[in-house]
Amino acid sequence: MFPQLAAFTDYSLLLMRLLVGLIFADSGWNHLKDPETRGRSIGMSKAFTVLLGTGELLGGVGVALGVLTQLAAAGLILLMLGAIQKKVFVWRTGFWGDKASGWHYDLMLVMMNLVILFTNGGRFVLWK
């Protein structure tokens, strides 16, 4: 319908990468600031919370900057599938959840990372 918009594909992929990167880097940083308290709140050990936070922070930075973009996106997909598994089978959270805490948000991040994975993040990456 609007073929001229295809000229902006790489810009839209860059904006999506920056948003996804910001979300994951912030989440990872929050895990790393106080891993013991954060680990208790999500039912994980301090060591696992540090591992999770490091993965989110590095994956978020990688996706945002376009450094090993596909590897970073694949890693973030795995983290989010783990989060969905925890929400669905352990916490018994519904799709929408209570107070918008359902796994719909996690699923959107999986899909966004799939687009990044399949497109290698577009043309504006630092290192493929």
Residue pairs with C-beta under 8 A, 6 or more apart in sequence:
9 122
10 122
10 123
10 124
11 122
11 124
12 122
13 115
13 116
13 119
13 121
13 122
13 123
13 124
14 121
14 122
14 124
16 112
16 115
16 116
17 63
17 64
17 66
17 69
17 116
17 121
17 122
18 64
19 112
20 60
20 63
20 64
20 76
20 109
20 112
20 113
20 116
21 60
21 61
21 62
21 63
21 64
21 65
22 60
22 64
23 60
23 109
24 56
24 57
24 59
24 60
24 63
24 76
24 109
25 56
25 57
25 60
25 61
25 64
26 60
27 53
27 56
27 60
28 52
28 53
28 54
28 55
28 56
28 57
28 58
28 59
28 60
29 53
29 57
30 38
30 53
31 38
31 49
31 50
31 52
31 53
31 56
32 50
32 53
32 54
32 57
35 46
35 49
35 50
35 53
36 46
36 49
38 49
38 53
39 45
39 46
39 48
39 49
42 49
42 86
43 86
43 90
44 52
52 79
55 75
55 76
55 79
56 76
56 79
58 72
59 72
59 73
59 75
59 76
59 79
60 72
60 76
61 67
61 72
62 68
62 69
62 71
62 72
63 69
63 72
63 73
63 76
63 113
63 116
63 121
65 125
65 126
66 121
66 124
66 125
66 126
66 127
66 128
67 125
67 126
67 127
68 127
68 128
69 116
69 120
69 121
69 125
69 128
70 116
70 117
70 120
70 121
70 128
73 113
73 114
73 116
73 117
73 121
74 113
74 117
76 109
76 113
77 110
77 113
77 114
77 117
80 106
80 107
80 109
80 110
80 113
81 110
83 103
83 106
84 103
84 106
84 107
84 110
87 93
87 97
87 102
87 103
87 106
88 103
93 101
93 102
93 103
94 102
95 102
95 103
95 104
96 102
96 104
97 103
97 104
120 128
